[in-house]
Amino acid sequence: DPDGGSPFLSPDWARAVAEADGPGRTRVAMERDGAGEPGAFMAVRAGPFTALPAGAPLSDYQGAAGRFTAPASVWLKALGVQRFDFTQVAHSQTAFSGGFHGQDESRWVNISGGWAAVQAALKARGSDLVRDVGKRWRRMEREAGQPEFTFDDTDEEAFQAFVGWKRAQYRATRQTDVLAAGWTGRLLADVRRRTDPTFRGIFSTLRVDGRVIAGHLGLQAGPVTHAWFISHDPEFGRYSPGMVLIVEITKALRDRKITAFAMELVPRITRAQSMDALSSQAALAGYYGVLLGSINIARMMPMTTFATGSIRPGTILVMGAGV
């Protein structure tokens, strides 16, 4: 599957978003093959002129799903909009490649060979992740109490605590609280209640002496689970409970016949550098953006002096955000 079997490109994601977001907000176009059979579809959140990916800003993989051949102009016309505003279109979506600006890695953990194979791969890369997590687990045991991991936790109080920590994190870091909108909360609650492994949410927790200290909500689509939301109790931050939780989830997934784990939303912090999927590529995209701008500017960028005189530098406004 060129798009990695992402749950964000499944019909179930589009339906879940439409149910949470209310009638009339989600629009779907379908491409059929020569025999009239469905071949591909695209779900968007459409406005008068612009289409956002279905579930924006919560969708991490975007574009059309399935075996599609129609160019972007045909999808625009079918959806009744003039422009797509997507942020993370899968590289395989060649119909939209004319609008690509920069490229990021999408990191996966292949766990088809079991946890031992994952450990061997990390060791070969020179990663100390497993050793570091083991140290933090033992430190929790000594200082806080007995850690306990629960996969697919149904505890409603734990889930509400997890949501509260995530929203507090958004406020503390001055990020947009994507969970403030009513429909986003309904969407998280809906996918968490689902039990069909072809599309569902998996909520996992880490506790110390029975007290929940971290939670993670991932999206499962068959053999693929996508890391989605993770948060922890700030009181226990010194133990890196989020990193410990990700490792425990990776161990548990193989026993449940899940063979791939997408890592895009692992927090880009010092303690999780060995799992960072985006920082390096985002930095390169920033440099590449400056190069693209220099190609299109009407004058030279640096001030240059020749025997015949000087050329004034270009005036440039750089807009962006860093990690």
HELIX and SHEET records of a PDB file:
HELIX    1   1 PRO A    7  LEU A    9  5                                   3    
HELIX    2   2 PRO A   11  ASP A   21  1                                  11    
HELIX    3   3 ALA A   72  LEU A   79  1                                   8    
HELIX    4   4 THR A   94  GLY A   99  5                                   6    
HELIX    5   5 TRP A  115  ALA A  124  1                                  10    
HELIX    6   6 LEU A  129  GLU A  143  1                                  15    
HELIX    7   7 GLU A  156  ALA A  172  1                                  17    
HELIX    8   8 GLY A  182  ARG A  193  1                                  12    
HELIX    9   9 PRO A  234  TYR A  239  5                                   6    
HELIX   10  10 PRO A  241  ASP A  255  1                                  15    
HELIX   11  11 THR A  270  MET A  275  5                                   6    
HELIX   12  12 SER A  279  ASN A  296  1                                  18    
SHEET    1   A 4 THR A  26  ARG A  32  0                                        
SHEET    2   A 4 PRO A  38  ALA A  46 -1                                        
SHEET    3   A 4 THR A  50  PRO A  53 -1                                        
SHEET    4   A 4 ARG A  83  PHE A  84  1                                        
SHEET    1   B 3 THR A  26  ARG A  32  0                                        
SHEET    2   B 3 PRO A  38  ALA A  46 -1                                        
SHEET    3   B 3 ALA A  65  GLY A  66 -1                                        
SHEET    1   C 6 TRP A 108  ASN A 110  0                                        
SHEET    2   C 6 ALA A 260  ALA A 262 -1                                        
SHEET    3   C 6 VAL A 224  HIS A 232  1                                        
SHEET    4   C 6 ARG A 211  ALA A 221 -1                                        
SHEET    5   C 6 ARG A 200  VAL A 208 -1                                        
SHEET    6   C 6 PRO A 147  THR A 150 -1                                        
SHEET    1   D 2 THR A 304  PHE A 306  0                                        
SHEET    2   D 2 GLY A 309  ILE A 311 -1                                        
END                                                                             
